[in-house]
C-alpha cells in the first residue's frame, strides 16, 4: 500500500483452553478499502474482530488502528473505530433518532454536531422516514441498519461489520450493502465478515478466506481465482463447421480442452477474458458462425472448496 494503513493487525493468536480459535491472523486495510473475512460459522471470524476491536485480549500479536496501538492506548484507538456486532445493540422502546442521540452522547458528541450526525447517518442507512417511531416496530433488517448507523455516528476511520445481513429480508439486505458501498466511497475503511460469497464479491476490494482459525489465502477476487489455476469456461454458440472450429481453437495454447456439443463448443481456457478475441477469430475463420459467446469464471465458492476441501457453508 502507498498510504498508511487504517488497520494493521499482525499475527493475532487466541486460544480457549486447548482450542486455538485464531492462529496467527494478519490483516491490513487502507483508507476507502473494504476487506472481507469470508468463511463459515466457526471459522474464527468473530474472535478475530473481537481482538481487533479491543474486546478480547489476544494471546499473541498486535493491533493498530490509525497508527494507535490497541493495547498501549485502547481508549484513543477505539475513538477511530466503529463496531457493528452480530447481536443487536439498540433500545427497542425508543425511536431510531433517540437511540442515535443516546449513543452519540456516549461517544462524546453534542449540540449541533450531534444533530447533524444523527440526520446524516439516518440518510446513509435509509431510515430518515422512520426516525420517530419506536424501533421495536422495525423489521429485523431495519434494526440492523440502525445498528450500522450507531457505529457510524462518531466518524470512525475503520468500521467493522460482523455478519450484518444474517437473517434479514432481501430488500433490507440490499439496503445494507448499498450503505456499505456508499461508506467506502467516502474514504472509510471497512472490515466485513460474512459467509455469503455474493456479498464478498460485491463489496470487497480484497478478501481473506478464513477457516479453522487461519487465513488460508488473501487477495483480490481475481487473485484468489488464479489459485485454482485460472481455468475459465468459454462457451461458443453457433452453427456452421463446428468440427473445423474445434480443431482450430484446440491449437491455441490457452485452450486446455474443447468439447463439441449440439450448436456449441465448450472450452476450458486459461485466462478467458484475455484469450477470447483469439478464440473467436479462430472459430470464425474455420467456418463457424457465432451467435453467442459466454465466459464463466470460477467463483469464490470454487476457491474455498479448493483451499479447504469443503463447501463454504459446511
N, C-alpha and C positions, 0 to 999 in steps of 0.2 A: 504493500500500500504506500501511496505517496503522501497521505495525510496521517496525522496522529490518530490512532485507534480510539474510538469511544469506549470500547470494551477490550480488555486484554486479560483473558483467563488462561492460566498456564498450569498444566499438569495437575488438574484437580483430582483428588482422591477422597473417597468417603466410604467407610466401612461400617456395617452394622453387625457386630459380632463377627462371625466367620464369613459373612456375605460382603463382598466388595461391590457396592451398588454403582460406584463411579470409579473408573480405573484410568487415571492419567488422561483426562479430557482437557483439551486446549481449544479455545475459540478466540477469534479476533473479529471485531466488527468496526467498520469505518462510518463516518457521518453519511446519512442518507442511504445506508445499505441495510437490506433485510437478509438475515441469515436464518435458515430454518434448521431446527433439530428434528429430523424425521426418524421415527421409529415406533415400534408397537408399544402398547401399555407394558410397563415393567422394564423398559429398556434403560432407565436411569435418567430420563429427560428432566423430570420434576426435581429429582435430587440435585442434578447439576445446576439447574437455575436457582434452586434454593440457596446453594452456595454462592452463586454469582450475585444474588440479591442480598447476601449478608444475613439470611435467615438461618443458615446452617453452617457451622464451622467445619471446614474440610480437615481431613487427616493429613493432607499434603496439598501443595500448590498455592497459587497466589491469584488474586483478582484485583484489577484496577479499573475504575470507571472514570472516564475523562481525566486520566492520569493520576487519580487519587486512590491510594490503597484502601481496599475494603476492610482490612484488618488493622491497619495503623490509624486510620481516621474514618471509621464507619459512618459517623453522622454526616460528615461532609460528602463522602462518596454517595450516600443514599439520596442526597439532595439532587443528584444528577440522574437518578434512576426512577422509573415508574414500573410497578409490578402489577400485572393483571392476573390473579391466580385462577385456578380451575374453579374453586369454590366461590360463590357469590359473596361479595363483601359490601352489602348495601343495607340500608334500613328500610324495610318494606312499607312501614306505616306512613312514611313521609314522601314528599314528591321528589322527582328527579332533581329539580332545582335546589330543594332544601338539602338533599343528600350531598350534592356538589358543594354547596355553601359550607356545610359542616366539615367535609373533608378538606376543602380549600383552606379553612381556618386552621385545621390541624397542620397543614403544610406551610403555614406562615403567611398566607395570602389574606388580604383585607381590602376594604374600601372599593374604589372604582376598579382597581386591578382585578380583584376577585370577581366582581360583577361582569367585567369584560371576559374574563377567562371562562366563567360558567356559560355565558352565552356562546362563546366560541366553541367549546368542546361539545355543547349540545348540538350545534350545527354540524360538527365533524362527524358525530355518530348518528345523525339523523333523528334526534329526539326533541328538536326545538318545539314541535307542535304538541308534544306530550309532557312538557316540562312541569305542569302544575298539578296533575293528578297523582294520587298515591302510587308509588312504584309497585305495590303488591298487586295492582291490576295489570301490570305489564306481562307480556308473554315472556317465555324463557329467553328468547333471543333479544328482546328489548332490555331485559335485566342485564344480560351480558354486555350489551352496548353501553349501558350506564356504568357498568364495571370498568369498561375501557375508558370512558370519559373521566372517571375519577383518577385513573392512572395518568391521564394527560394534563391535569389541571396545573401542575407546577412547572410545566415546560421542561420535561426531562430530556436529557441528551440521549438516553437509552430507554426504550420501552420494551419490557419483557412480557410476552403474551403466552400463557401456558394453556394450550388446547382451548382457545376461546370460542370455538364453534361446536363443541361437543353438545349434542342433544338439542340443537336449535333447528328451527324450520328453515327451509331453503331460502326464503325471502330475507330473513334476518341474517342468515349465513352470508349471503351475498352482500348485504349492507355492511357487515363486519369486515369482509375482505376489501370492499371499496374504501372503507375508513382507513385500513392499514395502508393501502396503496397511496392514499392522499397524504398520510403522515410522512412516508419516506420521500415523497415529492417535496416536502418542506424541509428536508435535511435531517430528520430524526433517524437515529439508528434503531433497528428493531431486531429482537431475538424472538423467534416464533417457533414454538414447539407444536408438533402435530403428528398424527398418524394417518392423515389424509394426503395421499400422493398429489391429488389435483390442487390442493391448497399450496403445497410446497412449489409445485410447478408454476402456479400463477403468481405467487408473491415474492419468491426468494431469489436474490441475486446469487447466493451461494447456499449450498445445502450440506449439512453434516449428517450422514447416516449413522444412527446410533443403535447399538444392540448389545445386550449383556454388559452394559456399563461402559462400553468403549465406543469411540468414534471409528467406525470401520472404514470410512472414506469421506472426503470433503472436497467440494469444488462446485463449479457451475454445473447446470444440468447436462450440458454437452460434455464437459469433462468427465462427469460420472458415467454417462452413457458410453464413453470411449473405453471405460474399464471392462465392459462386456464385449469389446472387440470392435465397436463402432459399425456393426453389421446392420444395415437397414434393409427393409423390403421395398422394392420398386416394382410397381405393377404397371405394365403397358397394356392398355386395352385397345383392340382394333381388329382389322381384317387384313387380307392380303396374304403374302407369303411369310407365314409365321415361322416355318421351318428355316428359311434362309435368315430371317431376323434373329432367330435363336442362335444360329451358328455365328452370326456377325457379332452379337453382343457378348457372346461367350469368350470372344478373343480379347475383350477389354480387361486389363489387369485388375481393375477394381471389382469386377463381377466375379463373385465366388461360386454362384450356382444359378442355373436357369431352369425353370420348369414351365413347359408349354401346356397351357390349358385351353379350353374352348373359348376362342375370342380374346385371349390374353397371354402374355408372358409374365411370369412371376420370378423376379430376380432377387437374389441375396447379394447386396452391394456394400462394399466398404466405402463409407462416406458418400451416400447417395446424393445429397444436395450439391456436392462438387462434381460428381460423375454424371449427373442426369443429362446434361447437354450432349455429352459424347455418346451416351447410350441411345438417346432419342435419334441423333443423327445416324448412328449405325443401323438402327432398326428401320428407319425410313429409307435409307439408301439401299437396304437389302430388299425393299419391296413391301414393307408393312405400312398400312395406312392407320395412323393413330387416331383414336377418338377420346382417349383418356390416359392420363399419367398420374399415378398416386405414389407418394413416398410415405412409408410407415416407419417411423423411428422407434427404437427400443425406448421404453419408458422407465421411470424410477422404480416401478414395481419389479421390472426385469433386473435392474441393478441390485436392488435389495435382495432378491432371490439369489442372484449370482454371488453376493458377498456373504450372505448369512446362511444360505441353504434352506430358507423358509420364507413364506409369504409375509407381507408387511403386517397383516393383522393377526398372525398366529399368536 
